[in-house]
Amino acid sequence: MFAKLKEKYRYSLILLRELVRTDFKVKYQDSALGYLWSALRPLFLFAVMYIAFVKVMRVGADIDHWPVALLLGLVLWQFFGDIAKGNLKSIVSHGGLLRKLKFPRYIIVISSSVSALITLAINIVVVAVFAVINQLPFTPNLLLVIPVILLVFVFGLGVAFFLSAIYVKFRDIEHIWDIFMQGLFYGSAIIFPMSLVLRINGIGTLLAQILLMNPVSMAIQEIRHFAVNPVIPSLSSIAGENWWLMALPLVITVLFFVAGVFFFKKRSPNFAEDV
Amino acid sequence: MNSDIAVSIKNVRKSFRLPHEREDSIKMKVLNIFKKHDKGYDNYEALKGIDLDIKKGEFIGILGRNGAGKSTLLKIIAEIYQPTRGSIEVSGKLVPFIELGVGFNPNLSGRDNVYLNGAMFGFSRDEVDKMYNSIVDFAELEDFMDQKLKNYSSGMKVRLAFSVAIKANADILLLDEVLAVGDAAFKKKCYAYFNNLKANKKTIIFVTHGMGAVKEYCDRAVLLENGKVAFDGDPAEAADRYNGLFKKEEKKVVPENAKKDVQIKLVKINVTKKHISLNIDLKNNTSKTVDDIIFGVSCSRSGRLVGGFQSGGDKPFSVEAGSKETAEIAFDNIFGNGTYSIAVNLRDAKTKDIIDSLPNAVEFDNQFGSSNYFPVEFKVK
C-alpha cells in the first residue's frame, strides 16, 4: 500500500525536492552567513526583548526560567510567521513555472514551508542549549513540544493556503497581513506573561480566554506551562469551567486547515491566468 | 474516447476577463462594488468553440496570426489553463515545450537547471545523473554547464531546454514557437528527432509561423482565425490560406487620392509557355459611366520590380454605370522560373490619376522560363 502511495506522489515528491533545493540555492548562494542570520533571528530578537522587557521593565522577572519561556515563545511565533509570510508570495513568485507546466499547485506551498521547518529546527537547538545554560530541569513534558509544533504547523499551513491564494488576486493582502501580525504579536502574551493579562480587573480572565483562542498563542502557553514552569497558567486553568475553550483552538486549527485546502484547491485552476 | 485518438478537443471555449482597471487590491474591489453601473471588466473570447480530434502518430501544425488563439489552445491541451466551456481528453504522456525551459532559473547554473528541468518532467536526481552526459552532448554545451543561465544566449537556452525535454519520452509533444530561436544546425537536429517520433507513432502538435516547416513535416494543419478553426486539412493549402490572411490586409492599402469610381474586384491569371493573360473583373459603383480607363501592370519577384507596362491610351476601357465588366490583358511570358507577384492599377487615360489599385493582385509560379533570370539568350561579342 505504501508503494502505491509512493507511486502516486512520486512526481510530487521529486518536484518538491528540487523546488526546495532551488529556492535555497537561489536565496543563499551568494551569502555565506545569509542563512544563519535568518535562522538566528529569534535569538537576536530575544536578546533585545530580554534586555528591554526583563531587565529594564522587569516584566516576567518574577517567574523562574522566564527567559527560556520567552525565547521558546519567540521561536514558535517566528515559525508561524515564516510559514505564513514565506508562503504569501510563493504562488506569484513561481508564476513562470505555473504558466508552463501542469503540476499539483500545493507543492509550492509545501516547498516554501520546508525552509520554515529547517529554521525551526536550528532554533530549537538554540533553545535547548539556552535551557541547559539556564539550568531548566528536563522533564518528559518537554516531549510535548512535538505536538505543539505540529499544531502550529497545521494552523500555519491553513493560513498559508489562504494567503497564497488570495495574494494572487489581491496584492494588498500583504500589507494587511503585516499589520495584523504586528498587532497580534504585541497583543498576545508572548513577550509578557499571561499573568499580566489575568491581573486586569474584571475582564482579565475573559481577555486571556480570547487571546488563547489563537492556536499559536495557545500552543506557546501550553508548552510554557508544561515544559518550562507550571506557574505559567495553562489554558485548562484559565478556561475554568468552560472546558470547550480548551478544544476551541484545536477546532480552529483543523477548520483553518481544511478550509484553506478547499479554498486553495478551488482557486488553483485559475492561478496560471491570474498570476 | 477512441483508442487511436491522442487528444480530443470538444467544443472548447475560453474567455478571459479584461478588467477596466487593475483590480488587484482589496481596496479597489471594495470601491468597485459601489460603482454598480460599470461591470468592471470586458469579456474577451479567445477561443470560440474548437472541435478537434488529433490522432495518435499525427504531426499536426497549428497556424494562425498572432492573437488567433494558438497559445491559448495549447495551454488548454497542456491543462495549464481550464476551458471556460467544453472539454479536453488526453491519452498518453503529454510533454509541453512552451517557452524556453520550463522552470529554468536564470540565477542557477546550466547544470542545476538540468536537474531542475528534469524534475519538472518527473526525473529523480539519480535518473538525471544517468542522462546528464547525453543531454549535454545533444545540446553541445559542454563548456558552459557551470555558467549561470542568465549568461546564456537564447539559442543556448533553447538547446539545453530541448535536450532535456526529448528525454521525457513523450507520447504527445506540444511545441509552441520556441524552436524559432535556434540556428539551422539545431533545427536540423530537432527535425531529425521529430522524424524519429513520427516513426514511433508519437503525436506532435506544432505551433509555428514557418510555412516551410509546416509543408515539409506536417501531416495535417489547422488554421485558427479569431478563435475558430478556419481550415483543417492539407498542410500546403493551410499554409497558402495563412499567407492569404496577410494579403487581405494589403489589399486595403490603396493610395488615398484614388478615385475609386471603378473597383478592381478580382484578378485571375492564366500562365502558359508563351503568354500570361489576366482577367480583371471590374465594377462601377457609381451612377455615371466611367470612360478612358487604362491599365497598369507591374510584376515583382521577391519584392523587386521585374517588369511593368501600361495598356495603351489607344484602346481605353469603359465601364457603364453600376455594371460589371471583365478586361482581358495578355502579355508575353518573358520571365524566368520563380514566384512572381502582379500588381494591377487603373488610371484615367487623360489625367493619369489612379482610379483603383491592387498591389498584390495575384501570384504565379512560373515553370515555363529557363532556370536563370534572364529570359533570353545573350551573346558576348
Contacts between the chains, C-beta under 8 A, distances in Angstrom:
chain1	res1	chain2	res2	distance
A	10	B	122	7.5
A	11	B	122	5.0
A	14	B	119	5.1
A	14	B	122	6.3
A	14	B	123	7.1
A	14	B	124	5.2
A	15	B	119	5.4
A	15	B	120	6.9
A	17	B	119	7.1
A	17	B	125	7.7
A	18	B	115	6.5
A	18	B	116	5.3
A	18	B	119	3.6
A	18	B	120	7.9
A	18	B	125	8.0
A	19	B	119	7.8
A	22	B	105	6.0
A	22	B	108	6.7
A	22	B	112	7.4
A	22	B	116	5.6
A	25	B	108	6.2
A	25	B	112	6.7
A	26	B	105	6.3
A	26	B	107	5.2
A	26	B	108	6.7
A	29	B	107	7.6
A	96	B	103	7.5
A	97	B	102	7.0
A	97	B	103	5.0
A	97	B	120	7.8
A	98	B	80	7.6
A	99	B	75	7.7
A	99	B	80	6.3
A	100	B	80	6.9
A	100	B	96	6.8
A	100	B	98	5.3
A	100	B	99	5.6
A	100	B	102	4.6
A	100	B	103	7.4
A	101	B	78	7.9
A	101	B	80	7.1
A	101	B	96	6.9
A	101	B	102	4.9
A	101	B	103	6.8
A	101	B	120	5.6
A	102	B	78	6.0
A	102	B	79	4.4
A	102	B	80	5.7
A	102	B	96	7.7
A	103	B	120	7.6
A	169	B	24	6.8
A	170	B	24	6.3
A	170	B	25	5.7
A	170	B	26	4.8
A	170	B	29	6.8
A	171	B	24	5.0
A	171	B	25	5.8
A	172	B	24	7.9
A	172	B	25	3.8
A	172	B	26	5.5
A	172	B	27	6.0
A	173	B	26	6.6
A	176	B	26	7.2
A	269	B	82	4.6
A	270	B	82	7.4
A	272	B	75	7.3
A	272	B	80	4.9
A	272	B	81	5.8
A	273	B	16	6.9
A	273	B	81	6.1
